[in-house]
Amino acid sequence: MAASWCHMRFFYRRYGLKKYKGHRISASKCYTIQVYSTTAGTRYSEKTSSRVSSPLAAKKDVSGPLPSTYNPEHVESGWYEWWAQQEFFTPKTQQQQHRLQGPVGGKQPPFVMVLPPPNVTGTLHLGHALTCSIQDAIIRWNRMRGRETLWVPGCDHAGIATQVVVERKLHQERHQSRHDLGRDKFVEEVWKWKNEKEEIIYDQMKRLGSSLDWSRASFTMDNKLSDAVVEAFVRLHEEGLIYRRNRLVNWSCALRSAISDIEVDGIPVSGRTLLTVPGYDRKIPFGVLTSFAYPVSEKDGEIVVSTTRLETMLGDVAVAVHPDDGRYRHLHGCHVRHPVTQHLLPIVLDDFVDMEFGTGAVKITPGHDHTDFLVGERHDLQKPTVISDDGHMVNVTAPFNGMRRFVARHHLTKFLKEKKLFRGEEEHNMTVPVCSRSKDIVEPRLKEQWYVDCQQMAMMAAEVVESGELKLIPRSHEKVWLDWLHGIRDWCVSRQLWWGHRIPAYQVMHQGETIWVSGRTEDEARRKAAEMLPVTEGEITLQQDEDVLDTWFSSAIFPFSVHGWPQENADLTHFYPTSLLETGSDILFFWVARMVMMGLKLTNQLPFQEVLLHGILRDSHGRKMSKSLGNVIDPMDVIHGTTLQDLQEQLKKSNLDPSEVKRASEGQQKDFPQGIPQCGTDALRFTLCSYDFKSGEINMDITHARNYRHFCNKVWQAFRFVQTNLDEGFHPGAGLEFKGTYSGTDLWILSRLSHMIKSCDVNFATYDLHHVTRALHQFWLTEFSDVYLECVKPVFPVWGPV
């Protein structure tokens, strides 16, 4: 938990009574709870874009009397650099070559965690502070119990998200796109961004007091981790678990890249709803079902179909009806004529059609709809692509060729009305697929991509939870874990980006034949290709895939890649598998499940024994924290305090659209009319740990941090009282025996101290940190300060009220 300023020691050993002015000061038999200063000697201020570093690396001098007023800035500064210099956070395995002894004398394995690597898209927010606070409390508790501990920091390159923010920055500052710069120059710009943001992120972690081993800090595109990514891909490809297929993918036209299923947010709309789409000046209506007629070619009549995506009718290749639908029995074997292309489209019979919905006839667009793709496979239909990478209509006739997809939707409505084929519109409840990264409307498109066959690995990941080998905390997550894994689909890992791990696969052209080979190096790939064809290596020409891997691929091997896998070394042997993974429940499938699958497959071991999941941090109104709402809070603003004016200046420097800045500004004026008061790191961490974070949602109220700052002041003043009434040279020595008798008040406070320690120990073990904070708060505020100190004040008449 780690409050600041002093070491509150509850010793294993007994030590004797010490006299001051004839009065006895007693202590009890129990063990040490270190109450550390939690903060760094270095802090970062975005407002000044500068870092202020303490020049002192020596231990902070606390020998003098405490100042009369509690000031978190004064109390918390000056510790972190000394801690780091003393290597308190670095395990001593390399020097000692043995494991440390636990408090009861038995050998224990090391306690190891990896910090979920924050994205280098920007600075940390309160959600990251929650993660750091929880994990630091757990790692310090294990360290204090005598266990060897390791907590590994790192940052994630966050392919899509980072590329998006850098592109936006280029557009705002230079009016350039990545295509204007070219791939190499653009990647240089991203590396500059990464270096700047990574330094800020690490400084923020230190300011939060996170006791991480910085000698092992890892970035997912470091050479060591990149080598592990290549190794993982090649091994899975050689085993046939990574393969290349031409399939429908979820496509973001804004990113010009494929995205995975779990990066698609389903936005429910009730009837006609206007949504903002990237690249469009006006909002686009969704939730509208448009009906139009296809004239039957061989006979008089028509078939009316309906769609919420009218632009896709340009890619229709058939109309499907149910074979048992009597309304269309006379049209079996007939065709309809496409009013734009004039092509004849077959009427196919398929029992997937719901005869009760609409007219009972369905337009079939295999190149742009997942269900229609399967229909096309069953009936051997063509699968034309009519929407390009950037969202324009292609491979269609004038005037629609080259139109943007939602512009074409509007003009097609007018066209159908002119041709007397328009049959009306009606409001329709639906779910709109939106890219979680770009906020673009997802477009299914036919693309050749790389896939990971997840079936076998998913079953292994399900079995370890069912058997209890892997423990999910809280257990309520087990059902959704198993449901997702049992219904898993193969994972598309190709991304059409410039920032990320380039796929280590090579295309080989030979005598009109195209094959793909993977390799740890180009030479290895060439040798493989020569053996497959077979030809000499000199006859082989390779072209590496331009695509990069999904960011989650590298993240999935993070628990062992940080220790140097696949190379055998002391760190990998000693610190892997890790002990605990603590992270947000919202990335259970993005990250946790994939780490388990990849760990089991590539190392034959679980990457961790337990998974502790915290809920989503929301604002005091229960809203998800969003920059556009103005409720995303920088933890540094809580630690140092800030004004409303500074908060709004930060908004102006952000990448938000002007309309979003206006809404966010109004939200800040409502929520923080007086700004945010200075609370300090200890108060912030104590606040975050005081929530029942295992629950689904956590509503963060800044006033709670201010209240816990008052609690820190209470502890400060109580200790000042004790310090003032001790001998100048007082120090609790080892091996001393108590002499004399205890008063009833002494015995009572010792019993309450013992109860508090036991409560902390029990609840640390179950990760119920909100009960730990409650026990500490109850003891310090109510029992020690309000009762015990008031009782002993008569024997210390020199002190006023505490």
C-alpha positions in Angstrom: 0.0 0.0 0.0 2.9 2.2 0.8 2.0 5.5 2.3 5.0 7.9 2.5 7.4 9.7 4.8 8.5 7.1 7.4 9.0 3.5 8.2 6.2 2.1 10.4 7.8 -1.0 11.8 6.0 -3.9 13.4 8.9 -6.1 14.3 9.1 -9.9 14.4 11.4 -9.5 17.3 10.5 -8.3 20.8 12.3 -5.2 22.0 12.3 -3.6 25.4 10.5 -0.6 26.9 12.2 2.7 26.4 11.8 5.5 28.9 11.3 9.1 28.1 11.0 11.6 31.0 10.1 8.7 33.2 7.3 7.4 31.0 7.3 4.1 29.2 6.9 3.8 25.4 5.9 0.2 24.5 5.9 -1.9 21.3 4.6 -5.3 20.3 5.7 -8.6 18.9 4.8 -8.6 15.2 6.4 -8.1 11.8 7.4 -5.2 9.7 5.1 -3.3 7.4 7.2 -0.9 5.5 5.4 2.3 4.8 7.6 3.6 2.0 7.7 6.9 0.2 6.0 6.0 -3.1 7.3 8.6 -5.4 10.2 9.4 -7.7 12.8 12.1 -7.4 12.0 12.8 -11.0 8.7 14.1 -12.3 7.4 15.2 -15.6 5.1 18.1 -16.3 3.4 18.1 -19.7 2.5 21.7 -19.2 6.2 22.8 -19.1 7.5 19.9 -21.3 10.4 19.6 -19.0 11.7 17.2 -16.4 13.0 18.2 -13.0 15.5 15.7 -11.6 16.7 15.6 -8.1 20.5 15.8 -8.1 20.8 13.8 -4.9 21.3 10.0 -5.2 22.0 9.6 -1.5 19.4 8.5 1.0 17.1 11.3 2.0 18.0 12.9 5.3 15.0 12.5 7.7 17.0 12.9 10.9 15.6 16.4 11.7 12.2 17.2 13.2 9.3 16.9 10.9 7.8 20.1 9.5 4.6 21.2 11.2 2.6 21.0 8.0 2.1 18.0 5.8 3.2 18.7 2.2 3.1 15.7 -0.2 5.6 17.3 -2.5 8.2 17.7 0.3 7.4 14.3 1.8 7.5 12.2 -1.4 10.5 13.7 -3.2 14.0 12.4 -3.0 13.3 8.7 -2.4 13.0 7.0 -5.7 16.4 7.7 -7.1 18.0 6.4 -4.0 15.9 3.2 -4.1 16.9 2.7 -7.7 20.6 3.3 -6.9 20.5 0.8 -4.1 18.9 -1.7 -6.6 16.1 -2.5 -4.2 13.9 -3.5 -7.1 16.4 -5.7 -8.8 16.5 -9.3 -7.8 19.9 -10.5 -6.6 19.7 -13.9 -8.2 22.7 -13.3 -10.5 24.9 -12.5 -7.5 23.5 -15.0 -5.0 22.8 -17.9 -7.3 20.1 -19.1 -4.9 16.6 -18.2 -3.8 16.0 -16.1 -0.8 14.7 -17.5 2.4 11.1 -16.7 3.3 9.9 -15.5 6.7 9.5 -19.0 8.0 12.8 -20.3 6.7 11.6 -22.3 3.7 12.7 -21.8 0.2 10.2 -20.0 -2.0 10.1 -19.5 -5.8 10.4 -15.9 -6.9 7.3 -13.8 -7.2 7.3 -12.4 -10.7 4.9 -10.1 -12.6 5.1 -8.3 -15.9 3.5 -4.9 -16.1 0.9 -4.8 -18.9 2.9 -2.6 -21.3 1.2 0.7 -21.9 0.9 1.9 -25.5 3.3 4.6 -26.6 0.3 6.5 -28.0 0.5 9.1 -25.2 1.0 9.6 -21.5 -0.6 7.5 -18.7 -4.1 8.1 -17.4 -5.8 7.1 -14.2 -6.5 3.6 -15.5 -2.8 3.0 -15.8 -2.3 4.5 -12.3 -4.9 2.0 -11.0 -2.9 -0.9 -12.5 0.4 0.4 -11.2 -1.0 1.0 -7.7 -2.5 -2.5 -7.4 0.6 -4.3 -8.7 3.1 -2.2 -6.7 1.1 -3.0 -3.5 1.2 -6.7 -4.3 4.9 -6.7 -5.3 6.0 -4.8 -2.2 4.0 -7.0 0.1 5.7 -10.1 -1.3 9.1 -8.4 -1.1 8.5 -7.5 2.5 7.7 -11.1 3.3 11.2 -12.1 2.2 10.4 -13.4 -1.2 12.7 -12.6 -4.2 10.6 -10.4 -6.4 10.7 -9.2 -10.0 8.4 -6.7 -11.7 9.2 -6.1 -15.3 8.3 -2.8 -17.0 7.8 -2.2 -20.7 5.9 -0.3 -23.4 3.9 -1.6 -26.4 4.4 -0.2 -29.9 0.6 -0.3 -30.4 0.7 -0.6 -34.2 -2.7 0.8 -35.2 -3.1 3.3 -32.4 0.4 4.8 -32.6 0.3 5.1 -36.4 -3.1 6.9 -36.2 -1.9 9.5 -33.7 1.4 10.2 -35.6 -0.5 10.5 -38.8 -2.9 12.9 -37.2 0.0 14.9 -35.8 1.6 15.1 -39.2 -1.7 16.3 -40.7 -2.2 19.0 -38.1 1.4 20.3 -38.1 2.5 19.8 -41.7 -0.6 19.0 -43.6 1.1 15.8 -44.7 0.0 12.2 -44.8 2.3 9.1 -44.4 2.1 8.6 -48.1 3.6 12.1 -48.6 6.6 11.0 -46.5 7.0 7.4 -47.7 7.4 4.4 -45.5 10.9 4.9 -44.2 10.5 8.6 -43.4 7.2 7.9 -41.7 8.6 5.2 -39.6 11.4 7.6 -38.5 8.7 10.0 -37.3 7.0 7.2 -35.3 10.3 6.3 -33.6 10.7 9.9 -32.6 7.2 9.9 -31.1 7.9 6.5 -29.4 11.2 7.8 -27.8 9.5 10.9 -26.5 6.4 9.2 -25.1 8.2 6.2 -23.6 10.5 8.5 -21.6 7.4 10.4 -20.3 5.6 7.1 -19.4 8.5 5.7 -17.5 8.9 9.0 -15.6 5.2 8.9 -14.7 5.6 5.3 -13.4 8.5 6.4 -11.2 6.5 9.4 -10.0 3.8 6.9 -9.1 6.3 5.0 -6.9 6.2 1.8 -9.0 9.0 -0.4 -7.7 9.9 -1.9 -11.2 13.2 -3.4 -12.2 14.2 -0.8 -14.8 17.3 -2.8 -15.8 14.8 -5.1 -17.6 12.6 -2.5 -19.2 11.4 -3.8 -22.6 9.8 -2.3 -25.7 7.9 -4.7 -27.9 10.0 -3.7 -30.9 13.4 -4.0 -29.2 15.8 -6.4 -30.9 15.4 -9.1 -28.3 11.6 -9.0 -28.4 11.5 -8.7 -32.2 13.6 -11.8 -32.5 11.1 -13.6 -30.3 8.3 -12.5 -32.6 10.0 -13.8 -35.7 10.7 -17.1 -33.9 7.1 -17.5 -32.8 5.8 -16.8 -36.3 8.2 -19.2 -38.0 7.6 -22.0 -35.6 3.8 -21.7 -35.9 4.0 -21.4 -39.7 6.3 -24.5 -40.0 3.8 -26.4 -37.9 0.9 -25.3 -40.2 -0.8 -23.3 -37.4 -0.1 -20.1 -39.4 -1.5 -20.1 -42.9 -2.5 -17.7 -45.7 -6.0 -17.6 -47.1 -8.2 -15.3 -49.3 -11.1 -14.6 -47.0 -13.4 -11.8 -45.9 -11.8 -9.6 -43.3 -13.0 -6.7 -41.2 -11.6 -3.7 -43.0 -11.1 -0.1 -41.8 -11.0 2.2 -44.8 -9.6 5.0 -42.6 -6.6 2.8 -41.7 -6.6 0.9 -45.0 -6.0 -2.2 -42.9 -7.6 -5.3 -41.7 -8.6 -5.5 -38.0 -9.5 -8.5 -35.8 -13.0 -9.5 -34.7 -12.4 -8.3 -31.2 -11.3 -4.9 -32.5 -14.8 -4.3 -33.9 -17.3 -2.6 -31.6 -20.9 -3.3 -32.2 -22.8 0.1 -31.9 -26.6 -0.5 -31.5 -28.8 2.0 -33.2 -32.6 2.3 -32.8 -34.0 3.4 -36.1 -32.5 6.3 -38.2 -29.3 7.5 -36.4 -26.7 9.9 -37.6 -23.1 8.8 -37.0 -19.8 10.5 -37.5 -17.6 8.7 -40.1 -13.9 9.6 -40.5 -13.3 11.6 -43.7 -16.9 12.7 -44.1 -17.9 16.3 -43.5 -21.5 15.3 -42.7 -22.9 12.6 -40.4 -24.1 9.5 -42.2 -27.5 8.0 -41.5 -27.7 4.4 -40.3 -30.6 2.3 -39.1 -32.5 2.6 -42.4 -33.7 -0.4 -44.4 -34.0 0.4 -48.1 -36.1 -1.7 -50.4 -35.8 -1.9 -54.2 -36.9 -4.2 -57.0 -35.0 -6.5 -59.3 -36.9 -7.0 -62.5 -37.2 -10.7 -63.4 -35.6 -11.4 -66.8 -37.5 -14.5 -68.1 -41.0 -13.5 -66.9 -43.0 -10.6 -66.0 -42.7 -9.5 -62.4 -40.0 -8.4 -59.9 -38.4 -9.5 -56.7 -38.1 -6.9 -54.0 -35.1 -7.1 -51.7 -34.0 -4.9 -48.7 -30.7 -3.8 -47.3 -29.2 -1.4 -44.8 -26.1 -1.0 -47.1 -27.5 0.0 -50.4 -24.0 0.7 -51.9 -23.2 -3.0 -51.8 -25.9 -3.7 -54.4 -23.3 -2.8 -57.0 -21.6 -6.1 -56.0 -24.7 -8.3 -56.0 -24.3 -11.5 -57.9 -27.6 -13.3 -57.0 -30.9 -13.2 -55.2 -31.6 -16.0 -52.8 -35.1 -17.4 -51.8 -36.0 -20.3 -49.5 -36.7 -23.5 -51.6 -40.0 -23.9 -49.7 -41.3 -20.4 -50.2 -44.3 -20.8 -52.5 -44.3 -17.1 -53.5 -41.2 -17.7 -55.6 -41.7 -21.3 -56.8 -42.6 -20.2 -60.3 -39.2 -18.3 -60.5 -37.0 -21.2 -59.7 -34.3 -21.3 -62.4 -34.9 -17.7 -63.5 -32.7 -14.6 -63.3 -33.1 -11.0 -62.4 -31.5 -8.1 -64.2 -29.2 -5.7 -62.3 -30.4 -2.2 -63.1 -26.9 -0.7 -63.0 -24.6 -3.3 -64.6 -27.4 -5.0 -66.7 -25.9 -8.3 -65.7 -28.3 -11.3 -65.2 -28.2 -12.5 -61.6 -29.4 -16.1 -60.8 -32.2 -16.7 -58.3 -30.6 -19.3 -56.0 -32.4 -21.6 -53.5 -31.0 -21.6 -50.0 -32.6 -22.5 -46.7 -30.6 -19.9 -44.8 -33.3 -17.3 -46.0 -35.8 -16.3 -43.3 -39.2 -16.5 -45.1 -40.8 -14.4 -42.4 -38.5 -11.4 -42.7 -39.3 -8.8 -45.3 -40.2 -10.1 -48.7 -38.4 -13.4 -48.1 -35.8 -12.6 -50.8 -32.2 -11.7 -50.0 -29.6 -9.9 -52.2 -26.3 -11.8 -52.2 -23.0 -9.9 -52.1 -20.3 -12.5 -51.4 -17.4 -10.0 -51.6 -18.8 -7.7 -48.9 -20.9 -9.8 -46.4 -19.8 -12.7 -44.2 -23.1 -14.6 -44.6 -23.3 -14.0 -48.3 -19.7 -15.2 -48.7 -20.8 -18.6 -47.3 -23.8 -18.6 -49.7 -21.4 -17.8 -52.6 -19.2 -20.8 -51.6 -22.2 -23.1 -51.6 -23.5 -22.0 -55.0 -20.1 -21.3 -56.6 -20.8 -17.6 -57.1 -18.4 -15.0 -58.1 -17.1 -12.7 -55.3 -16.4 -9.3 -56.9 -14.9 -6.4 -54.8 -16.7 -3.1 -55.4 -15.3 -1.1 -52.5 -11.6 -0.2 -52.5 -9.0 0.0 -49.6 -9.9 3.6 -49.0 -13.6 3.3 -49.2 -14.3 4.3 -52.8 -16.5 2.3 -55.3 -14.4 0.3 -57.8 -15.0 -2.2 -60.6 -18.4 -0.7 -61.2 -19.9 1.4 -64.1 -20.3 5.1 -64.3 -21.4 7.3 -62.6 -20.8 5.3 -59.4 -17.2 4.2 -60.1 -14.8 6.3 -57.9 -17.6 7.6 -55.6 -17.1 7.3 -51.9 -19.2 4.4 -50.5 -21.7 6.5 -48.5 -21.9 9.1 -51.3 -22.7 6.2 -53.6 -25.5 5.1 -51.2 -27.2 8.5 -51.6 -26.9 8.6 -55.4 -28.1 5.0 -55.7 -31.3 6.0 -53.9 -31.9 8.7 -56.5 -31.0 6.3 -59.3 -33.5 3.7 -58.2 -36.2 6.3 -57.8 -35.6 7.5 -61.4 -35.8 3.9 -62.7 -39.1 3.3 -60.7 -37.4 0.5 -58.8 -37.3 2.2 -55.4 -39.8 0.6 -53.0 -39.4 2.6 -49.8 -37.4 3.1 -46.6 -38.2 2.2 -43.0 -36.4 2.6 -39.8 -34.6 -0.5 -38.7 -32.9 -1.4 -35.4 -29.4 -2.7 -36.1 -25.8 -3.0 -34.8 -23.3 -0.9 -36.7 -19.7 -2.4 -36.8 -17.2 0.3 -35.8 -13.4 0.0 -35.7 -12.4 0.5 -32.1 -9.2 2.2 -33.2 -10.2 4.5 -36.1 -13.9 4.8 -35.3 -14.5 4.0 -39.0 -17.4 1.9 -40.2 -16.0 -1.6 -40.7 -16.3 -2.9 -44.3 -16.1 -6.6 -44.9 -13.7 -7.1 -47.8 -12.1 -10.1 -49.5 -8.4 -10.1 -48.8 -5.5 -12.6 -48.8 -4.2 -12.6 -45.2 -2.3 -14.6 -42.6 -4.3 -16.5 -40.0 -3.4 -18.3 -36.8 -5.3 -21.6 -36.4 -6.5 -21.1 -32.8 -8.6 -24.3 -32.3 -6.0 -26.5 -30.6 -4.5 -23.7 -28.5 -8.0 -22.5 -27.4 -8.9 -25.9 -26.2 -5.7 -26.1 -24.1 -6.5 -22.6 -22.7 -10.0 -23.7 -21.8 -8.8 -27.0 -20.1 -6.3 -25.2 -17.8 -9.2 -23.1 -16.4 -11.6 -26.0 -16.2 -9.0 -28.1 -14.3 -8.1 -25.2 -11.9 -4.5 -25.1 -13.1 -5.1 -21.5 -14.1 -7.0 -19.4 -11.6 -9.1 -16.4 -12.8 -9.9 -13.9 -10.1 -12.8 -13.2 -9.7 -14.1 -16.6 -10.8 -17.1 -14.9 -12.5 -14.8 -14.5 -15.6 -14.5 -18.3 -16.0 -17.8 -18.7 -17.9 -17.1 -15.9 -20.5 -13.5 -17.3 -20.8 -14.8 -20.7 -21.7 -17.6 -19.5 -23.9 -15.2 -17.3 -26.0 -12.6 -20.1 -26.4 -15.1 -22.7 -27.3 -16.5 -20.4 -30.0 -13.1 -19.0 -31.2 -12.4 -18.3 -34.8 -9.0 -18.3 -36.5 -7.1 -15.1 -35.8 -6.2 -12.8 -38.7 -2.8 -11.4 -37.8 -2.0 -9.4 -41.0 -2.1 -5.6 -40.7 -1.6 -3.3 -43.7 0.4 -0.8 -41.6 3.9 0.7 -41.7 4.5 0.6 -38.0 5.0 -2.8 -36.4 6.8 -6.1 -36.9 7.0 -6.9 -40.5 5.8 -10.4 -41.3 8.8 -12.7 -41.7 7.2 -14.4 -44.8 8.5 -14.2 -48.3 6.8 -14.6 -51.7 8.6 -16.7 -54.2 7.8 -16.6 -57.9 9.1 -19.5 -60.0 7.9 -20.5 -63.5 4.5 -18.9 -62.9 4.1 -20.6 -59.5 3.7 -18.5 -56.3 4.6 -20.0 -53.0 5.1 -18.5 -49.5 7.9 -19.4 -47.1 8.8 -18.0 -43.7 12.3 -17.6 -42.3 14.2 -16.2 -39.4 16.4 -14.6 -42.0 16.1 -14.1 -45.7 18.8 -16.7 -46.3 16.8 -19.3 -44.3 13.7 -18.5 -46.4 15.7 -18.9 -49.6 17.0 -22.3 -48.5 13.5 -23.4 -47.7 12.2 -22.2 -51.0 15.0 -24.0 -52.9 14.2 -27.3 -51.2 10.4 -26.9 -51.8 10.6 -26.3 -55.6 13.4 -27.8 -55.9 15.9 -25.5 -57.5 19.2 -23.9 -56.6 19.3 -21.0 -54.1 20.7 -18.8 -56.8 17.5 -19.2 -58.9 15.3 -17.9 -56.0 14.0 -14.4 -55.9 12.3 -13.4 -52.6 9.9 -10.5 -51.8 9.1 -10.0 -48.2 5.5 -9.4 -47.3 4.8 -5.7 -46.9 2.3 -6.2 -44.1 3.0 -6.1 -40.3 1.8 -8.4 -37.6 -1.2 -7.5 -35.3 0.2 -5.8 -32.2 -1.4 -8.5 -30.0 0.8 -11.1 -31.6 3.9 -9.6 -30.0 2.0 -8.9 -26.8 0.9 -12.5 -26.6 4.5 -13.7 -26.0 5.5 -10.8 -23.7 5.8 -12.9 -20.5 8.6 -15.0 -22.0 10.0 -12.7 -24.7 11.1 -10.2 -22.0 13.2 -13.0 -20.5 15.0 -13.7 -23.7 13.0 -16.6 -25.2 13.8 -18.6 -27.3 17.4 -18.4 -26.0 18.0 -20.5 -22.9 19.3 -18.3 -20.2 19.2 -17.8 -16.4 16.4 -15.3 -16.4 14.1 -17.5 -18.5 14.9 -20.5 -16.3 14.5 -18.7 -13.0 11.7 -16.1 -13.7 9.5 -17.9 -16.1 6.6 -18.8 -15.7 5.6 -15.7 -13.9 3.5 -15.8 -10.8 0.6 -13.4 -11.3 -0.9 -11.4 -14.2 -2.9 -8.4 -13.0 -4.7 -6.4 -15.7 -8.0 -4.9 -16.8 -10.9 -7.2 -17.5 -11.6 -5.4 -20.8 -8.5 -7.1 -22.4 -9.3 -10.6 -21.2 -9.5 -11.9 -24.8 -7.3 -9.3 -26.5 -4.3 -10.2 -24.4 -4.8 -12.6 -21.5 -6.3 -15.6 -23.5 -3.8 -15.1 -26.3 -0.9 -15.1 -23.8 -2.2 -18.4 -22.3 -2.6 -20.0 -25.8 0.9 -18.9 -27.0 2.6 -19.7 -23.7 1.2 -23.2 -23.7 2.0 -23.8 -27.3 5.5 -22.3 -27.5 6.9 -23.0 -24.0 4.7 -25.9 -22.9 4.0 -23.9 -19.7 1.4 -21.6 -18.4 2.8 -18.0 -18.5 1.3 -17.4 -15.1 -0.6 -19.3 -12.4 -3.1 -16.6 -11.5 -4.9 -13.8 -13.3 -6.3 -10.9 -11.3 -8.7 -8.8 -13.2 -9.8 -5.3 -12.2 -12.9 -3.5 -13.6 -13.1 -0.5 -15.9 -12.3 2.8 -14.3 -15.0 5.3 -14.9 -15.6 8.9 -13.8 -17.7 9.9 -10.8 -20.9 9.9 -13.1 -20.2 6.3 -14.2 -19.1 7.4 -17.7 -16.3 5.6 -19.5 -13.3 7.9 -19.5 -12.9 9.5 -23.0 -10.8 12.4 -24.2 -13.9 13.7 -26.1 -15.8 13.9 -22.8 -13.0 15.7 -21.1 -13.0 13.2 -18.2 -9.6 11.5 -18.9 -7.4 12.5 -16.0 -3.6 12.6 -16.0 -2.5 11.1 -12.6 0.2 13.9 -12.5 -2.7 16.4 -12.3 -4.0 14.6 -9.2 -0.6 14.4 -7.6 0.5 18.0 -8.2 -2.9 19.6 -8.6 -3.9 21.7 -11.6 -6.3 24.5 -12.5 -9.3 24.4 -14.8 -7.4 26.7 -17.1 -4.5 24.3 -17.4 -6.9 21.4 -18.0 -8.4 23.3 -20.9 -5.1 24.2 -22.3 -4.2 20.6 -22.5 -7.4 20.0 -24.5 -6.4 22.6 -27.0 -3.1 20.8 -27.6 -4.8 17.4 -28.1 -5.6 15.7 -31.3 -9.4 16.1 -30.8 -11.7 17.6 -33.4 -12.8 21.2 -32.6 -16.4 19.9 -31.9 -15.0 17.4 -29.5 -12.8 20.0 -27.8 -15.9 22.1 -27.2 -17.8 19.2 -25.6 -14.8 18.1 -23.5 -14.2 21.7 -22.4 -17.8 21.9 -21.2 -17.4 18.6 -19.3 -14.3 19.9 -17.5 -16.0 23.1 -16.5 -18.8 21.0 -15.0 -16.7 18.4 -13.2 -13.6 20.5 -12.2 -14.8 24.1 -11.8 -12.0 24.7 -9.3 -9.5 22.5 -11.0 -8.0 19.5 -9.2 -6.4 20.0 -5.7 -2.9 18.8 -5.0 -3.3 15.3 -3.4 0.1 13.7 -3.7 1.0 10.2 -4.8 0.3 8.4 -1.6 -3.2 9.7 -1.4 -3.9 8.8 -5.0 -2.6 5.3 -4.7 -4.4 4.8 -1.4 -7.6 6.0 -3.1 -7.2 3.7 -6.1 -6.6 0.7 -3.8 -9.5 1.5 -1.6 -12.0 0.6 -4.4 -13.3 -2.9 -4.8 -11.5 -3.2 -8.1 -12.6 -6.7 -8.8 -16.1 -5.4 -9.4 -17.1 -4.7 -13.0 -16.9 -1.0 -12.8 -15.1 1.6 -10.6 -16.4 5.1 -10.4 -13.5 7.3 -9.6 -14.3 10.4 -7.6 -11.4 12.9 -7.2 -12.8 14.1 -3.9 -11.9 10.7 -2.4 -8.2 11.4 -3.2 -8.5 14.8 -1.5 -10.0 13.1 1.6 -7.2 10.6 1.7 -4.7 13.5 1.6 -6.3 14.6 4.8 -5.8 11.0 6.1 -2.1 11.3 5.2 -1.9 14.6 7.2 -3.5 12.8 10.1 -0.8 10.1 10.0 1.8 12.8 9.7 0.6 14.7 12.7 0.3 11.5 14.8 3.9 10.6 14.0 5.0 14.1 14.8 3.5 13.7 18.3 5.3 10.4 18.8 8.6 11.7 17.4 8.5 14.8 19.6 8.1 12.7 22.7 11.0 10.3 22.1 14.5 10.6 23.3 16.8 12.3 20.8 18.7 9.1 20.1 15.8 6.7 20.3 16.0 3.8 18.0 14.2 0.4 18.5 17.1 -2.0 18.9 17.2 -5.7 18.1 17.2 -8.3 20.8 16.0 -6.1 23.7 13.4 -7.4 26.1 10.5 -5.5 27.5 10.5 -4.8 31.2 7.8 -3.6 33.5 4.1 -3.9 33.0 1.7 -2.8 30.3 -1.2 -0.5 31.0 -4.7 -1.5 29.9 -4.5 1.2 27.2 -1.2 -0.2 25.9 -2.6 -3.8 25.8 -5.7 -2.5 23.9 -3.7 -0.7 21.2 -1.4 -3.6 20.8 -4.3 -5.9 20.3 -5.8 -3.5 17.7 -2.3 -3.4 16.0 -2.2 -7.1 15.9 -5.7 -7.3 14.5 -4.8 -4.8 11.8 -1.7 -6.7 10.8 -3.5 -9.9 10.6 -6.3 -8.3 8.5 -3.8 -6.8 6.1 -2.0 -10.1 5.7 -5.2 -12.1 5.0 -6.5 -9.6 2.5 -3.2 -9.1 0.7 -3.2 -12.8 0.2 -6.6 -12.7 -1.5 -5.9 -9.4 -3.3 -8.7 -7.6 -1.5 -6.8 -4.4 -1.2 -9.9 -2.4 -0.3 -10.0 -4.3 2.9 -6.3 -3.6 3.5 -6.9 0.1 3.1 -9.9 -0.1 5.4 -7.9 -1.8 8.1 -5.1 0.7 7.9 -7.5 3.6 7.9 -9.4 2.3 10.8 -6.3 1.7 12.9 -4.5 4.9 12.2 -7.4 7.3 12.3 -9.8 5.9 14.8 -7.9 3.6 17.1 -4.4 5.0 17.2 -5.0 8.7 16.7 -8.5 9.3 18.1 -8.3 6.9 21.0 -4.8 5.9 22.0 -3.0 9.2 21.5 -5.8 11.0 23.3 -5.3 8.6 26.2 -1.6 9.1 26.5 -1.6 12.9 26.1 -1.9 13.5 29.8 1.6 12.1 30.3 2.8 14.3 27.4 1.4 17.7 28.4 3.7 19.6 26.0 1.6 18.7 23.0 -1.6 20.2 21.9 -4.5 18.6 20.0 -3.6 16.2 17.2 
